[in-house]
């Protein structure tokens, strides 16, 4: 997309920037998360986001662990380097959600309403969970399979068509 030349994402944070020391890398990633989600709080189209803090693990909030790790069992999620490298992306996409290169829509999963922000070229998805008058950053990750990307794009188009039909 031509617009992406204007929409420059923050640089990746790499493990080798920390001499391969995972603990130092994890702490640096957390410091960036804290700066974006606790100290400043992102704003989605005028609405300041809250944060799912509990359960706190290793002194770090639940949302942090959900953004940097993967797995269905919440207690045994595994840190994912690719998610960690992109820790500066979620708040950036949230704060800039009106940019034309981003696809933004709502969906419902497991009786929960969500806002999705998708950077198609980077195949990166941010999910915000809707509450009663508030939003929580829920998770963010790379879309690694074309079938999942096609499903998201189909869902986006259906949402957009339903909105324009109203």
Secondary structure, DSSP 4 states (H G I P E B T S, - for coil): -GGGGTSPPPPP--GGGGTT-HHHHHHHHHHHHHIIIIIS--EETTEE-B---PSPBTTB-HHHHHHHEE-SSGGG-EE-HHHHHTTTHHHHHHHTTTSTTEEEEEEEETTEEEEEEEETTTTEEEEEEE-SS-EEEEEEEE---HHHHHHHHHHHHHHHHHHHH-
